[in-house]
Amino acid sequence: MHPYYWRVTSTTDRRNPVRAAGAAVADLLGRHARGLTLANIATQGGIIVTGGAVRLTGSGLGCSTWPQCEPGSFVPAAFGETTFHPYVEFGNRLLTFVLLLVAAAMAIAVWRTRRELRWWGLVPLLGVVAQAVVGGVTVLVDLHPLVVAPHLLLSLALVWYSVRFALRYRGAHGRLGTSLALERWVSLGLLGVLVVLGALTTGAGPHSGDANATERLALDPALVARAHAMTVWAFVAVLAWMGWRIRRDRSAGDRDEARRAWLVLVVVTLAQGLVGYVQYFTGLPIVLVGAHLLGAAVLVAAHSAAFRLLRVETPA
């Protein structure tokens, strides 16, 4: 049982079968709260990958409306010339419901086990609801890039928050040593610029999400891509400086997770940069663009872990 676990069982709960069953479910979820925080991270990242698959296969308008897939039907309607596009889009919508269930289960589990975090545990659930609304709007406006970009950015923000929340729930330790407060916040700012420029690059590029939805941002893709690359190098420089600063620091806990988190972030950043350069100079093939999108989710997750673990912790 989690050390912070708590339970309130009243006489009314025992007499009311419905409330007793609800309490039993909440207790069961509470026993798996930590696993649910990890499942929340996986599903938050997974929806980014499936959303990218929808876009890269040209299935963005496979379902012509929202919340129904087709007028009068929530599922794809099979016609004589029906392609795979409606099913790709519908699959992404189904994963949204899975994500909603996982986020709700995690919120209940956290509410049951950690009183001081219970309101923070609701953030991913509320974010999923907001994401579903934004996703519906993207369909209604025929995948306009200025709506599609926030759709992606919100998902990335939820991944970042979910990783940090999972570490906070676990009670992960920080470091004992020099403060990196400025460097951590600068890296976060650069990360924000990175993902925004990446979204703008996509919005100005060839992958519109649907063969007939060809409206793109009136930006020079090459110019935006260069600005994106320059930000990547600034981000790498900050990471290098942070690595030099923490070389002699030690962890506040039993495990030296801070240096490990920094190393993982560096490796993910370099790998993501390599994929980015290769995809740019090979004409943006779908497979590499999809890999770059997955890498963006992993990069955001790795930065969130490093941001949390590289903070200075006052020893008890």
Backbone torsions as a table, in degrees:
resi	resn	phi	psi	omega
1	MET	NA	139.4	-178.9
2	HIS	-61.9	138.6	-178.2
3	PRO	-60.1	-24.5	-179.5
4	TYR	-94.8	4.4	-173.7
5	TYR	-65.1	138.1	176.6
6	TRP	-143.0	153.4	-176.7
7	ARG	-147.0	140.1	176.2
8	VAL	-120.8	114.2	178.5
9	THR	-120.7	110.4	-177.6
10	SER	-94.9	168.6	176.1
11	THR	-61.7	-36.9	178.8
12	THR	-61.4	-40.2	178.0
13	ASP	-59.1	-42.0	-177.6
14	ARG	-69.7	-28.7	-178.4
15	ARG	-86.2	-24.6	-178.3
16	ASN	-101.2	110.6	-175.6
17	PRO	-60.8	-36.1	-178.5
18	VAL	-66.3	-47.7	179.2
19	ARG	-66.1	-36.2	178.1
20	ALA	-64.6	-40.8	178.0
21	ALA	-65.5	-41.0	177.6
22	GLY	-61.6	-41.5	178.6
23	ALA	-65.0	-37.6	179.3
24	ALA	-65.3	-41.5	177.8
25	VAL	-64.2	-42.9	179.2
26	ALA	-62.8	-38.9	177.0
27	ASP	-63.4	-42.5	179.2
28	LEU	-62.1	-45.1	178.1
29	LEU	-64.1	-37.9	-179.9
30	GLY	-61.6	-33.3	179.2
31	ARG	-71.2	-16.3	-179.7
32	HIS	-118.2	26.9	-174.0
33	ALA	-61.8	-43.7	-177.3
34	ARG	-64.6	-41.6	177.0
35	GLY	-62.5	-34.7	179.0
36	LEU	-69.4	-32.8	176.1
37	THR	-64.7	-34.5	177.2
38	LEU	-74.0	-39.7	177.4
39	ALA	-62.6	-35.2	177.8
40	ASN	-63.2	-41.0	177.6
41	ILE	-62.1	-46.0	-177.2
42	ALA	-62.1	-43.7	-178.0
43	THR	-73.3	-34.9	176.7
44	GLN	-62.4	-39.3	176.7
45	GLY	-73.7	-35.0	-178.7
46	GLY	-62.9	-36.7	-179.1
47	ILE	-67.0	-26.8	175.6
48	ILE	-67.6	-42.5	-179.2
49	VAL	-66.6	-46.3	-179.5
50	THR	-68.1	-35.4	175.2
51	GLY	-63.0	-38.0	176.5
52	GLY	-65.9	-37.6	177.5
53	ALA	-63.0	-39.1	177.1
54	VAL	-60.1	-45.3	-176.9
55	ARG	-68.7	-45.2	-173.0
56	LEU	-74.3	-22.4	176.9
57	THR	-92.4	4.1	180.0
58	GLY	71.0	28.3	-175.8
59	SER	-102.2	14.8	-174.4
60	GLY	-59.2	-31.3	177.3
61	LEU	-114.2	30.1	175.7
62	GLY	-60.6	-36.1	168.3
63	CYS	-101.1	124.9	-169.7
64	SER	-79.8	-13.9	-177.8
65	THR	-145.3	-179.0	-178.4
66	TRP	-152.4	141.6	5.9
67	PRO	-78.1	-13.9	175.1
68	GLN	-74.6	157.0	176.5
69	CYS	-77.5	-47.6	173.7
70	GLU	-129.7	153.5	179.7
71	PRO	-52.1	119.7	179.8
72	GLY	89.4	0.1	-177.9
73	SER	-147.5	132.0	177.5
74	PHE	-85.3	-12.0	-179.4
75	VAL	-113.2	158.8	179.2
76	PRO	-59.8	137.3	177.7
77	ALA	-96.5	126.1	-177.4
78	ALA	-82.0	122.7	175.3
79	PHE	-119.3	175.0	-176.5
80	GLY	-58.8	-36.0	-176.8
81	GLU	-111.7	23.3	-180.0
82	THR	-62.9	130.6	177.1
83	THR	-99.0	-172.1	-179.9
84	PHE	-78.3	-11.7	-173.3
85	HIS	-58.4	-44.9	180.0
86	PRO	-60.9	-33.5	-177.4
87	TYR	-75.0	-33.1	175.4
88	VAL	-64.9	-47.1	179.4
89	GLU	-64.8	-41.5	179.8
90	PHE	-65.3	-37.8	176.9
91	GLY	-61.0	-39.8	177.2
92	ASN	-64.6	-38.1	177.9
93	ARG	-66.8	-37.3	178.1
94	LEU	-63.8	-39.0	178.9
95	LEU	-63.8	-28.5	176.4
96	THR	-61.0	-38.8	177.9
97	PHE	-67.8	-37.5	175.1
98	VAL	-61.8	-45.1	178.7
99	LEU	-60.9	-40.0	179.0
100	LEU	-63.3	-42.9	179.4
101	LEU	-64.7	-43.3	179.8
102	VAL	-64.1	-44.3	180.0
103	ALA	-64.7	-38.0	178.1
104	ALA	-67.7	-42.5	178.7
105	ALA	-62.6	-41.3	178.4
106	MET	-64.4	-42.2	179.8
107	ALA	-60.4	-42.5	178.9
108	ILE	-65.3	-43.6	-178.5
109	ALA	-63.2	-43.8	178.9
110	VAL	-66.5	-41.1	178.2
111	TRP	-59.3	-34.0	-177.5
112	ARG	-79.3	-26.7	-170.4
113	THR	-112.4	-28.2	-175.8
114	ARG	-132.8	96.7	-176.3
115	ARG	-59.6	-38.9	-175.3
116	GLU	-72.7	-13.4	-178.9
117	LEU	-112.8	3.0	-169.3
118	ARG	-64.3	-36.7	178.6
119	TRP	-71.7	-36.0	177.7
120	TRP	-66.8	-29.0	178.9
121	GLY	-68.8	-15.3	178.6
122	LEU	-82.7	-15.6	-174.5
123	VAL	-59.2	-48.4	178.7
124	PRO	-59.9	-37.5	178.9
125	LEU	-63.2	-47.2	178.1
126	LEU	-64.5	-36.3	178.3
127	GLY	-64.6	-37.6	178.6
128	VAL	-65.4	-41.5	177.9
129	VAL	-61.1	-46.2	178.3
130	ALA	-62.3	-39.0	-179.7
131	GLN	-64.5	-38.8	178.2
132	ALA	-63.1	-39.8	179.2
133	VAL	-65.6	-46.0	179.1
134	VAL	-62.4	-39.2	177.6
135	GLY	-61.7	-39.9	177.3
136	GLY	-64.8	-38.9	179.6
137	VAL	-64.9	-36.0	179.6
138	THR	-61.5	-35.3	177.2
139	VAL	-70.7	-43.2	-176.6
140	LEU	-66.9	-25.1	178.9
141	VAL	-103.2	19.8	175.7
142	ASP	57.7	44.4	173.2
143	LEU	61.2	41.4	178.0
144	HIS	-64.4	132.4	-175.7
145	PRO	-56.8	-32.1	-179.1
146	LEU	-71.1	-12.6	174.2
147	VAL	-102.3	-35.8	178.8
148	VAL	-64.3	-40.4	-179.0
149	ALA	-60.3	-49.3	175.7
150	PRO	-60.9	-30.2	177.2
151	HIS	-60.0	-45.1	177.3
152	LEU	-69.6	-44.7	-176.5
153	LEU	-63.1	-36.2	178.0
154	LEU	-65.4	-40.2	177.5
155	SER	-63.1	-42.8	178.7
156	LEU	-64.4	-39.0	177.6
157	ALA	-63.4	-38.4	179.2
158	LEU	-68.2	-35.5	175.2
159	VAL	-63.0	-46.9	-179.4
160	TRP	-59.6	-46.4	-179.3
161	TYR	-65.1	-41.7	-175.4
162	SER	-64.1	-39.2	177.7
163	VAL	-65.1	-47.2	-180.0
164	ARG	-62.1	-40.0	179.4
165	PHE	-66.3	-40.3	179.0
166	ALA	-61.5	-41.2	177.8
167	LEU	-67.5	-38.1	178.0
168	ARG	-65.8	-40.1	178.3
169	TYR	-63.7	-39.5	-179.9
170	ARG	-71.4	-19.2	-176.9
171	GLY	78.7	36.4	-178.5
172	ALA	-63.2	141.3	-177.8
173	HIS	-86.8	156.7	175.9
174	GLY	-96.9	-139.4	-176.7
175	ARG	-120.1	161.7	168.0
176	LEU	-115.7	114.5	-177.8
177	GLY	161.6	-153.1	-177.1
178	THR	-70.0	147.5	-179.6
179	SER	-74.5	137.2	175.2
180	LEU	-119.1	29.1	-175.6
181	ALA	-58.1	-47.3	-179.0
182	LEU	-63.8	-47.2	-177.6
183	GLU	-63.5	-39.1	-179.7
184	ARG	-63.1	-44.2	-178.6
185	TRP	-72.4	-33.9	175.4
186	VAL	-64.5	-43.2	178.6
187	SER	-62.8	-37.0	177.3
188	LEU	-65.7	-41.8	177.4
189	GLY	-62.4	-43.5	178.0
190	LEU	-64.7	-37.4	177.0
191	LEU	-61.8	-41.9	177.5
192	GLY	-60.7	-43.2	177.7
193	VAL	-64.2	-38.6	180.0
194	LEU	-58.3	-52.1	-174.6
195	VAL	-70.4	-33.8	178.1
196	VAL	-66.8	-45.3	178.0
197	LEU	-64.8	-35.4	176.2
198	GLY	-63.2	-42.6	177.7
199	ALA	-64.6	-39.2	178.3
200	LEU	-67.1	-37.0	177.1
201	THR	-61.8	-43.6	177.7
202	THR	-64.7	-40.8	-179.0
203	GLY	-66.2	-22.7	178.6
204	ALA	-98.4	-6.3	-175.5
205	GLY	-89.3	-168.0	-172.3
206	PRO	-83.0	-17.7	-174.4
207	HIS	-87.0	91.5	-174.9
208	SER	-86.1	-18.9	-178.8
209	GLY	99.2	-15.5	178.0
210	ASP	-159.5	139.6	-176.2
211	ALA	-61.3	-30.4	-178.3
212	ASN	-95.0	-10.6	178.3
213	ALA	-97.3	81.4	-170.2
214	THR	-99.3	-0.1	-179.0
215	GLU	-67.6	124.5	-179.4
216	ARG	-121.8	165.3	177.4
217	LEU	-66.7	141.0	-179.3
218	ALA	-80.4	62.4	179.8
219	LEU	-128.6	153.4	175.4
220	ASP	-79.1	110.6	-177.3
221	PRO	-56.7	-38.6	-179.3
222	ALA	-64.7	-40.9	-179.5
223	LEU	-67.1	-43.2	179.1
224	VAL	-65.8	-39.2	179.3
225	ALA	-63.3	-38.6	177.7
226	ARG	-65.5	-42.3	177.0
227	ALA	-62.1	-38.9	177.5
228	HIS	-61.6	-45.4	-179.3
229	ALA	-65.0	-40.4	178.6
230	MET	-62.8	-37.6	177.7
231	THR	-66.9	-36.7	176.8
232	VAL	-59.2	-45.5	-179.0
233	TRP	-66.3	-35.7	174.8
234	ALA	-64.3	-39.7	178.1
235	PHE	-63.0	-43.1	178.5
236	VAL	-63.1	-40.2	179.8
237	ALA	-62.6	-41.2	178.0
238	VAL	-64.5	-40.6	178.6
239	LEU	-63.5	-39.6	178.6
240	ALA	-63.2	-42.8	177.9
241	TRP	-63.6	-40.4	178.4
242	MET	-64.4	-39.2	178.0
243	GLY	-62.7	-38.4	177.2
244	TRP	-65.8	-38.4	-178.0
245	ARG	-69.5	-30.8	-174.5
246	ILE	-99.9	8.5	-172.5
247	ARG	-61.6	-28.4	-178.7
248	ARG	-111.4	3.4	179.2
249	ASP	-75.3	164.2	177.3
250	ARG	-129.9	161.1	-177.6
251	SER	-77.3	153.3	176.4
252	ALA	-82.4	-10.2	-179.0
253	GLY	-115.0	-162.3	-178.8
254	ASP	-76.4	-27.6	-178.0
255	ARG	-110.9	142.1	179.0
256	ASP	-87.3	73.6	-176.7
257	GLU	-78.7	-23.0	-175.5
258	ALA	-64.0	-52.6	-179.8
259	ARG	-64.6	-34.9	178.1
260	ARG	-65.0	-42.0	179.0
261	ALA	-64.4	-39.3	177.7
262	TRP	-63.3	-44.0	-178.9
263	LEU	-63.3	-43.6	178.3
264	VAL	-61.2	-41.5	179.7
265	LEU	-63.0	-41.5	179.1
266	VAL	-63.3	-46.5	-178.5
267	VAL	-62.7	-45.0	-179.7
268	VAL	-64.2	-40.3	-179.9
269	THR	-63.1	-45.9	-179.7
270	LEU	-65.6	-40.8	178.6
271	ALA	-64.6	-42.1	178.9
272	GLN	-65.1	-39.5	177.1
273	GLY	-64.2	-39.9	178.7
274	LEU	-62.6	-46.4	178.8
275	VAL	-61.7	-39.6	179.8
276	GLY	-61.5	-45.0	179.4
277	TYR	-66.2	-42.8	-178.5
278	VAL	-63.6	-44.1	-178.8
279	GLN	-65.2	-35.0	-179.2
280	TYR	-66.6	-44.7	-175.5
281	PHE	-84.9	-2.5	175.8
282	THR	-111.3	13.7	174.4
283	GLY	83.6	24.6	175.8
284	LEU	57.5	56.8	175.5
285	PRO	-64.9	147.4	-172.8
286	ILE	-58.5	-41.9	-177.2
287	VAL	-61.4	-44.3	-179.1
288	LEU	-71.0	-36.4	177.2
289	VAL	-63.6	-40.9	176.6
290	GLY	-63.7	-40.7	177.5
291	ALA	-64.0	-37.9	179.3
292	HIS	-66.5	-35.7	177.9
293	LEU	-68.2	-42.9	174.3
294	LEU	-61.1	-41.2	178.7
295	GLY	-62.1	-33.2	177.9
296	ALA	-63.2	-41.6	178.2
297	ALA	-64.8	-42.4	179.5
298	VAL	-66.7	-39.9	179.2
299	LEU	-62.1	-45.7	179.7
300	VAL	-62.5	-41.3	178.4
301	ALA	-64.1	-43.5	-179.7
302	ALA	-65.0	-38.7	178.7
303	HIS	-66.6	-40.0	179.4
304	SER	-60.2	-43.3	178.9
305	ALA	-63.6	-44.6	179.6
306	ALA	-65.4	-40.6	-179.7
307	PHE	-59.6	-40.1	179.6
308	ARG	-73.4	-45.0	-171.5
309	LEU	-81.6	-20.0	-179.3
310	LEU	-87.4	0.8	176.9
311	ARG	-72.1	153.5	178.0
312	VAL	-83.5	130.7	-178.1
313	GLU	-111.2	130.6	177.2
314	THR	-74.8	122.7	-177.4
315	PRO	-64.1	144.6	179.6
316	ALA	-69.7	NA	NA
